[in-house]
Amino acid sequence: MQGVDKMRKLLRAICIITLATVTSAAAVDPAPQELFEINTQLMESTFRITGPSSKQAGAISGGTVFLLAKPIGNGRGSYVMVTAAHVFDEIAGENATIAFHYKDSDGKFHESDYSFKIRDGDKALYTKNPAVDVAVIYVRMPIQFQNVKLLDTEILLKDEWMTKFEIHPGDELLCLGYPLFASGEHGYAILRSGKIASYPLVPQKEYKTWLFDFRVFPGNSGGPVYFVDRNRTYGNIMHIGEAVQFVAGLVTQQVFAALVDNRDLQLGVVIPATFIRETLDMLPASSPYE
């Protein structure tokens, strides 16, 4: 019995030491408060975009776009629309149309078409990244959109976050989009998920695309790909109460097996967020819709 009592005391001491270690770590590096909920905010600011095809007469082209708030000085921000560059390129003419959705003051949901200019004559009003399939454009949104909480551009993934939070193959990513131009109720995007399916991942500037284990359809292009994890373990510590969330990139295309009958591999290609940030920096300092 004395041996059993000694063992119980030893185990109790180990538990106390372990708890003290966790408490000490939390006191030194407290988990930040969650100030936003990325799933809903991205759902509210992601839209289906369509227009006449520039490749086939009588056909419709389009994809998925999402909005961020770009700081433009003096505490102000401007709506910036983000998508894959080929989505804008493959829409003919001056105007594109989004299926605009919003919730009114009574809590009712609505959907309507909203058209805006992507060209002035033959001149593109959007800015394209010269290295990857990303484009951005300043836009004016309907007044019903003014109360929607937008994500700031600071939510775009940085390499140091990848290292700090130990993001790796097998981590789950979420994606909003309109596969085959289908949507949820009132025009809201469809949420899907998959694993990071390739390696290496950083530096993003060197590894310009990641494979994403989910099936891509026409209409998904340009959709935001993002990451959410709570109580994540990194640095050999479980960070209780902490939420890690960021926009990881956007969908650009699906993957086919070039050597075997060009079969669909049910994989997507993601352009990481550093290129979205880079393209945003290429925009004029001031918005035409200030």
C-alpha positions in Angstrom: 0.0 0.0 0.0 2.9 2.4 0.8 4.2 1.8 -2.8 0.8 2.7 -4.2 0.6 5.9 -2.0 4.0 7.0 -3.2 3.0 6.5 -6.8 -0.2 8.5 -6.3 1.8 11.3 -4.8 4.3 11.2 -7.6 1.5 11.4 -10.3 -0.2 14.2 -8.4 3.1 16.2 -8.4 3.6 15.6 -12.1 0.1 16.9 -12.8 0.7 20.0 -10.7 4.0 20.7 -12.5 2.3 20.3 -15.9 -0.6 22.6 -15.0 1.8 25.2 -13.6 3.8 25.1 -16.9 0.7 25.7 -19.0 -0.5 28.5 -16.7 2.9 30.2 -16.9 3.0 30.0 -20.7 -0.5 31.5 -20.9 0.5 34.4 -18.5 3.5 35.3 -20.6 1.8 35.1 -23.9 -2.0 35.5 -23.5 -4.2 34.3 -26.3 -5.6 37.3 -28.3 -9.3 37.9 -28.2 -11.3 36.9 -31.3 -12.4 40.2 -32.8 -14.1 38.8 -35.9 -15.7 35.7 -37.3 -14.1 35.1 -40.6 -16.7 32.5 -41.9 -19.6 34.9 -41.8 -17.8 38.0 -42.8 -16.4 36.3 -45.9 -19.8 34.8 -46.7 -21.3 38.3 -46.6 -18.7 39.8 -48.9 -18.3 37.0 -51.5 -20.4 37.2 -54.7 -21.0 35.4 -58.0 -19.9 37.5 -61.0 -21.0 37.0 -64.6 -21.0 38.6 -68.0 -20.9 37.8 -71.7 -18.1 35.5 -72.7 -15.1 37.0 -74.5 -14.3 33.6 -75.9 -17.7 32.3 -77.2 -20.5 34.3 -78.7 -23.7 34.0 -76.8 -22.1 32.3 -73.8 -21.8 33.4 -70.2 -18.5 33.7 -68.3 -17.7 34.5 -64.8 -16.6 33.2 -61.4 -16.3 34.3 -57.8 -15.2 37.6 -56.3 -14.7 38.8 -52.7 -14.3 42.2 -51.1 -11.7 43.6 -48.7 -11.3 47.0 -47.1 -8.2 48.7 -48.4 -6.9 51.6 -46.2 -6.5 54.8 -48.3 -5.4 57.2 -45.6 -6.9 59.4 -42.9 -8.6 56.5 -41.3 -10.6 55.7 -44.3 -10.9 52.6 -46.5 -12.2 51.7 -49.9 -14.0 48.6 -51.2 -11.6 46.5 -53.3 -12.8 43.5 -55.3 -10.5 40.5 -55.6 -10.6 37.6 -58.0 -8.6 35.5 -60.4 -7.5 37.7 -63.3 -8.9 35.3 -65.9 -12.4 35.9 -64.5 -12.3 39.6 -65.5 -10.4 38.8 -68.7 -13.0 36.4 -70.0 -15.9 38.8 -69.5 -16.5 40.8 -72.6 -17.4 44.5 -72.7 -17.4 47.3 -70.2 -19.7 45.9 -67.5 -19.9 42.8 -65.2 -22.7 41.8 -62.9 -22.7 40.4 -59.4 -25.6 38.6 -57.8 -25.7 41.1 -54.9 -27.1 39.8 -51.6 -27.8 41.6 -48.4 -29.8 41.6 -45.1 -32.1 44.6 -44.5 -32.8 46.3 -41.1 -35.7 43.9 -40.5 -33.3 40.9 -40.8 -34.7 39.8 -44.2 -32.4 38.6 -46.9 -32.5 39.9 -50.5 -30.8 39.2 -53.8 -30.6 41.5 -56.9 -28.3 42.1 -59.8 -25.7 44.8 -59.5 -23.7 45.9 -62.5 -20.4 47.9 -62.5 -17.7 48.8 -64.9 -14.6 46.7 -65.3 -13.5 48.5 -68.5 -13.6 52.0 -70.0 -13.9 51.1 -73.6 -11.1 48.7 -74.2 -9.1 49.9 -71.2 -9.2 47.5 -68.2 -10.1 49.3 -65.0 -8.8 46.3 -62.9 -5.1 45.8 -62.0 -3.5 42.4 -62.8 -0.5 40.8 -61.1 2.1 40.2 -63.9 3.3 36.9 -62.4 0.1 35.1 -61.2 -3.6 34.9 -61.9 -4.8 37.6 -59.5 -6.7 40.9 -60.2 -8.1 43.6 -58.0 -10.3 46.6 -58.7 -11.8 49.5 -56.7 -15.6 49.4 -56.7 -18.5 51.3 -55.4 -21.1 49.1 -53.7 -24.9 49.6 -53.2 -25.9 51.5 -50.1 -27.4 48.3 -48.6 -23.9 47.0 -48.3 -22.7 49.8 -46.0 -23.3 47.9 -42.7 -21.5 44.7 -43.7 -18.3 44.2 -41.8 -15.4 43.8 -44.2 -12.1 42.1 -43.6 -9.1 44.4 -43.6 -6.2 43.6 -46.0 -4.1 42.8 -42.9 -6.0 39.5 -42.7 -4.0 38.3 -45.8 -1.6 35.5 -44.9 2.1 36.3 -44.3 5.1 33.9 -44.4 5.9 34.5 -40.8 2.4 33.3 -39.8 3.0 30.1 -41.8 6.1 29.5 -39.7 4.7 30.7 -36.3 1.5 28.6 -36.5 3.3 25.7 -38.2 0.9 25.5 -41.2 1.6 22.3 -43.1 0.3 19.7 -45.6 -2.8 18.1 -44.2 -4.1 21.3 -42.6 -7.7 22.0 -43.6 -8.6 25.1 -45.8 -12.1 26.4 -46.4 -13.3 27.9 -49.6 -16.3 30.0 -50.8 -17.5 29.8 -54.4 -20.1 29.1 -57.0 -19.5 25.7 -58.5 -21.1 25.6 -62.0 -22.5 29.0 -60.9 -24.8 27.4 -58.3 -25.4 29.2 -55.1 -27.1 28.9 -51.7 -30.2 30.8 -50.6 -30.4 34.4 -51.8 -27.2 34.1 -53.8 -24.8 33.4 -51.0 -21.7 31.3 -51.8 -21.3 27.6 -51.2 -18.8 26.7 -48.5 -16.5 23.7 -49.1 -13.3 22.4 -47.6 -10.2 20.4 -48.3 -6.6 19.7 -47.2 -3.4 21.4 -48.2 -2.2 18.8 -50.7 1.3 19.9 -51.7 4.7 20.8 -50.3 6.8 23.1 -49.9 4.6 26.1 -49.1 7.0 28.9 -48.1 8.3 31.3 -49.1 5.1 32.1 -50.9 6.9 34.3 -53.5 8.9 31.2 -54.6 6.2 28.6 -54.4 3.5 30.5 -56.3 0.8 27.8 -56.2 -0.5 25.2 -53.7 -2.5 22.1 -54.4 -5.9 22.0 -52.6 -7.7 18.7 -52.1 -11.2 19.7 -53.3 -12.9 19.5 -56.6 -13.0 22.7 -58.6 -15.8 23.5 -61.1 -16.2 26.5 -63.5 -17.5 29.3 -61.3 -15.1 28.6 -58.4 -12.3 30.6 -59.9 -11.5 33.6 -57.7 -13.1 32.3 -54.6 -11.4 33.1 -51.2 -9.5 30.3 -49.6 -9.1 30.7 -45.9 -8.0 29.1 -42.7 -9.6 28.8 -39.3 -8.3 26.8 -36.3 -9.0 27.1 -32.6 -6.9 25.9 -29.7 -4.1 25.1 -32.2 -1.0 23.4 -31.0 2.3 25.1 -32.2 5.6 25.6 -30.5 4.8 22.4 -28.5 2.0 24.3 -26.7 -1.8 24.0 -27.1 -3.0 27.6 -27.2 -6.3 27.3 -25.4 -8.8 30.0 -26.3 -6.9 31.3 -29.3 -8.4 31.5 -32.8 -6.1 31.5 -35.8 -7.8 32.7 -38.9 -6.6 34.3 -42.1 -7.2 34.5 -45.9 -4.8 32.1 -47.4 -5.3 32.8 -51.1 -7.7 32.3 -53.9 -8.8 29.5 -56.3 -7.4 29.8 -59.8 -8.0 26.5 -61.6 -8.6 22.7 -61.5 -5.9 20.1 -62.1 -5.8 17.5 -64.8 -3.5 14.5 -65.4 -1.6 15.6 -68.5 -0.1 12.1 -69.1 -3.2 10.0 -68.6 -6.1 11.1 -70.8 -6.2 14.6 -69.2 -8.3 13.2 -66.4 -9.7 15.5 -63.7 -7.7 14.9 -60.5 -10.3 16.6 -58.3 -7.7 19.0 -57.1 -7.7 22.8 -57.0 -4.9 25.2 -57.4 -4.6 28.1 -54.9 -2.6 31.2 -55.4 -1.3 32.2 -51.9 -2.3 35.5 -50.3 1.0 37.3 -50.6 0.2 37.8 -54.3 -3.2 39.3 -53.4 -1.3 41.7 -51.1 1.2 42.5 -53.8 -1.5 43.2 -56.4 -3.4 45.5 -53.9 -0.2 47.5 -53.5 -0.2 48.0 -57.3 -3.5 49.9 -57.2 -3.5 53.7 -57.2 -3.2 55.2 -53.7 -6.6 56.8 -53.9 -9.9 55.3 -55.0 -12.1 56.9 -57.7 -15.0 56.3 -55.4 -13.8 58.1 -52.3 
